[in-house]
Amino acid sequence: MSDLREEVGRRIAALRKAHGLSQDAAAAAAEMSRRYLGAVERGESAASLDTIERIARAIGVPVARFFELAPQERADAEPADRLASVARSLAAGVAAEHVKRAERVLRAYFKDVDPKPAKRTAKTKKKAPKKRT
């Protein structure tokens, strides 16, 4: 199995789930068997471009989304990019009222957060508990 095939398969599965579709529903909309869609999602089957296009249409996303490496998956991503990417994937298909509620929660959380991480000093380092003898 190729790493790319596995990564694309994981992205297909994640986007399908983010859009609230079961494998059965997505497979039916893409006019393929659930077993084949599952094999594509697990990276066990190399889907043709036509098949990938049908899956994208069934899920309701552009084909390019299957090939994007999400910021939360990149080791060098900025924290804000990672958070935005997670929020985007979680909010996909969610009612506007829920998105507004999540925004209020995030604003309240980050209101009191120091933007620079605290440096650990000798005072802030936890000491290991003493062993009993």
N, C-alpha and C positions, 0 to 999 in steps of 0.2 A: 504494500500500500504506500502511496506517496503521501508525504506530509501535506502537500497542497490539496490533494483530494480529501484528506481527513479534515483539514481546516475549513475548506469550502463546505463540506458536509455538516460540520459543527455550526457554521454560520447559517446554513439553510435551516437546520433544526431550531436554532435560537430565534431566528426571525419568524419562523412558523409559529413557535410557541408565543413569542411576543405579540403576534397578531391574533392570538387566541384560537388557532386552528389545530385540530387534532391531526394525526397522520392520516387517518381515514378521510377526513374532509379535504385536506390538501391534495391527497392522491387522487381523489375523485375529481376535484376541480382541475387537476393537471392531466386527467385522463390516463392514469397509470395505476398500477397496483400499489397497495400500501406496502407490500413486501419490498418492491423495487425502490420506493421512496425511502424506506428504512435503510436499505443497503446504500443508497446515495448518501444519506445523512451520516451513516457510520463510516463512510469512506471506503466501503467494500466494492462499490461499483463506480466506474468512470462514466458519468453522464455526458451525453453529447451536448453541444451548445443548444440545439433545439429543445432538448429535455430540460436543460437549465432554464431556458426562456419560459417554457410552460410552467415550471415550478414557481418561478418569480411572478408570473402573471397570476397563478393560483393564490399565492400568498399576498400579492398586492404590493410588491416592492420592485424597484429597478434591479436588473441583473447585476449591476455593479456592486450592490450592497453585499452580494455573496463573496466578493473578492476584497472588500475593505477589511483591513486589520483594525479593529476597534481600538481606540486609545487605551481603554482599560486593559487591553491585552498586550500593549507595548511596554516594555520595561522602562523606556526612557520618556514616557508620556508625563506631561505636567499634571499635577493633581487636579487642577480645574478642568482640564480636558478629559481626564478619566471620569470625574464626577458627572460632567455634562453628557458623556457617552452613556454612562449607566442610567442617568435620568431619562435620556432619549429612549433607550430600549425599554425601560420600565413603563414609560408614559405612552408608548405606542398603543393606540386604540383605546385609551382610557378617557372617560368623560372629562370635560373641561373643569367641572367642579372639583374633581379629585386632583387634577394637576394644580389648581389654585391652592388647594389645601396642602399639598406637598410643598409648594413654593413657600407658603407661610411657615411651615415647619422648618424648612431649610434656612429661611431668613432668620428665624428665631434662634436656631442652633448656631449659625455663623456670626450672629451679632456680637457675641461675647468671646469669640475665638481669636486668639492672637495670631495674626497672619504669619509670623515667623516662629518656627518651632523653637521651643526652649532648649537651651544647651544644658547638657547634664554636667553638673558640678559635683564636687565631692559631697556636698550637702544633699543633693537630690538623688544620688545613687543609693539604691537599696543595699543594705548590708545583709549578708547571708546570716541566717539564724545560727546561733551557737549550738554546737552539738553537745548533747548531754552525754556525760560519761558515767 
